[in-house]
Amino acid sequence: MGNLGLPELLVILVIALLVFGPGKMPEIGKSLGKGIAEFKKAFSSVEHEKENSPPEPPSKGDAHPK
């Protein structure tokens, strides 16, 4: 489960077309595209901060005495 093929995507598109109508579809697509772009931008920002931050020192509970 989780793999969407062409037939599944076409069924989803037809259902969305029936529910929202052809007039709203471009607006929905534009909003969805903007949302995905914002998500990618935020994710890459977090990854960039993670790469450029200094490593955290281990806490006291992490040290194992020998």
C-alpha positions as CSV (number, residue, x, y, z in Angstrom):
1,M,0.0,0.0,0.0
2,G,1.2,3.5,-0.7
3,N,2.2,3.2,-4.4
4,L,-0.1,5.2,-6.7
5,G,0.0,4.3,-10.3
6,L,-1.6,6.0,-13.3
7,P,-5.0,4.4,-12.9
8,E,-5.3,5.5,-9.3
9,L,-4.2,9.0,-10.1
10,L,-6.8,9.2,-12.9
11,V,-9.6,8.1,-10.5
12,I,-8.5,10.7,-8.0
13,L,-8.5,13.4,-10.7
14,V,-11.9,12.4,-11.9
15,I,-13.4,12.5,-8.4
16,A,-11.8,15.9,-7.7
17,L,-13.2,17.2,-11.0
18,L,-16.7,16.0,-10.1
19,V,-16.5,17.4,-6.6
20,F,-15.0,20.8,-7.3
21,G,-15.9,21.4,-10.9
22,P,-13.6,22.4,-13.8
23,G,-13.6,26.1,-12.7
24,K,-12.0,25.5,-9.4
25,M,-9.4,22.9,-10.5
26,P,-6.7,25.5,-11.6
27,E,-7.1,27.4,-8.3
28,I,-6.7,24.1,-6.3
29,G,-3.7,23.1,-8.3
30,K,-2.1,26.5,-7.8
31,S,-2.7,26.4,-4.0
32,L,-1.4,22.8,-3.8
33,G,1.8,23.8,-5.7
34,K,2.4,26.7,-3.4
35,G,1.9,24.5,-0.4
36,I,4.4,22.0,-1.6
37,A,6.9,24.7,-2.5
38,E,6.6,26.2,1.0
39,F,7.1,22.7,2.6
40,K,10.3,22.1,0.5
41,K,11.6,25.5,1.4
42,A,11.0,25.0,5.1
43,F,12.5,21.5,5.0
44,S,15.7,22.6,3.2
45,S,16.0,25.4,5.7
46,V,16.0,23.0,8.6
47,E,18.4,20.7,6.8
48,H,20.8,23.6,6.1
49,E,20.7,24.7,9.8
50,K,21.3,21.1,10.9
51,E,24.4,20.8,8.7
52,N,25.9,24.2,9.8
53,S,25.3,23.8,13.6
54,P,28.1,22.7,15.8
55,P,27.7,19.2,17.3
56,E,26.1,19.0,20.7
57,P,28.2,17.7,23.6
58,P,27.0,14.4,25.1
59,S,24.8,14.8,28.1
60,K,25.8,13.2,31.5
61,G,23.4,10.4,31.1
62,D,25.0,9.3,27.8
63,A,28.5,8.5,29.2
64,H,29.2,4.9,30.1
65,P,31.9,4.4,32.8
66,K,34.4,1.6,32.2
